[in-house]
Amino acid sequence: MKRGGTDEQKRAAGESAADTVSDGIVVGLGTGSTTAYAIRELGRRVDAGLDIEGIPTSYQSRQLAREIGIPLTTLDDARPEVAIDGADQVAGGTLIKGGGAAHAREKLVDAAADRLLVVVDPTKEADVLDHPVPVEVLPDARRTVADAVADLGGDPQLRAAERKDGPVVTDNGNLVLDCDFGEIGDPATLASDLSALPGVLEHGLFVDLADEIHCGTADGVRVTRL
Ligand SMILES: O=C(CO)[C@H](O)[C@H](O)COP(=O)(O)O
C-alpha cells in the first residue's frame, strides 16, 4: 500500500520544508515518516530558539512533538499559518493521503492552514492519481459505504491491522476502506461523491490543497510552488 523513497530523500524533503518556517507562527504537524523528519528539524530549531507552536494531526505527531519539545496548541485556540504534511501520491496540487489512517485530522489541519507544504520523495509523484483512496467510515457504515464505493466504480478493501488480528482502527475509533478506482480522471467529482456518502467521516483526496511540494531527490530538493 505505501510507497516510499529512501530515508535520505525523505529527510531532505522534510528538512527543506521545516527550514522555511519563520519565528512566531503556528505550524500544522502532519503524519508519516517524511513529516517526522520535518518535525524533528523543527524540534532542533526550537532548541536553538525558534518560537513556534504546533498543531498535531495524529497521536504519532503529537507524541513526537512532545518528545522533542515543540510547544503545542489546538484549532480551538489558533490557526496554523503553515502546515507540513506528507502524501501517498501527488499530482499537481492534489494529493492522496491516509496511508497512516490519519487523513481526517490531517485534512482538518491542512485545510485550516494558510499554506500547505507537502513533503514527498519521487516515488509519490504522478501525472494522474491512481493510488487507492483511503475512506474513514463509522464502523456501522462499513458495508453500506463499501457497496456505494463499488457503485462509484471502486474496489473497496477493509484495511487490516499489521500487528494485530482484525482491522485498523483510526485515532477516531473508525475503520478504513482502501478504495481502488484505477486512474482518477476527475478527483474533485470523486471527492464530493465520497464526501456525500452517509457514514463517511473523511476520505484521503485533498483536492487543490497543496501550495508547495518539497520533493527530496538524489540531487537535492525540488520545490514546486503551485
Ligand atoms: O497521509 C499520511 C498519513 O495518514 C502520510 O502523510 C502519508 O501516508 C505519507 O507517509 P510517509 O511519509 O510515511 O510515506
The ligand as an SDF file (V2000), in Angstrom:
LIG
                    3D

 14 13  0  0  0  0  0  0  0  0999 V2000
   -1.2160   10.5620    4.8530 O   0  0  0  0  0  0  0  0  0  0  0  0
   -0.4260   10.1620    5.6740 C   0  0  0  0  0  0  0  0  0  0  0  0
   -0.8270    9.5940    6.9740 C   0  0  0  0  0  0  0  0  0  0  0  0
   -2.2190    9.4770    7.0670 O   0  0  0  0  0  0  0  0  0  0  0  0
    1.0300   10.2480    5.3930 C   0  0  0  0  0  0  0  0  0  0  0  0
    1.3980   11.5910    5.2920 O   0  0  0  0  0  0  0  0  0  0  0  0
    1.3220    9.5190    4.1110 C   0  0  0  0  0  0  0  0  0  0  0  0
    0.9220    8.1580    4.2730 O   0  0  0  0  0  0  0  0  0  0  0  0
    2.7990    9.5480    3.7430 C   0  0  0  0  0  0  0  0  0  0  0  0
    3.5650    8.8920    4.7100 O   0  0  0  0  0  0  0  0  0  0  0  0
    5.1130    8.6150    4.5220 P   0  0  0  0  0  0  0  0  0  0  0  0
    5.8000    9.9530    4.5180 O   0  0  0  0  0  0  0  0  0  0  0  0
    5.4860    7.7380    5.7090 O   0  0  0  0  0  0  0  0  0  0  0  0
    5.2930    7.8810    3.2200 O   0  0  0  0  0  0  0  0  0  0  0  0
  1  2  2  0
  2  3  1  0
  2  5  1  0
  3  4  1  0
  5  6  1  0
  5  7  1  0
  7  8  1  0
  7  9  1  0
  9 10  1  0
 10 11  1  0
 11 12  2  0
 11 13  1  0
 11 14  1  0
M  END
$$$$
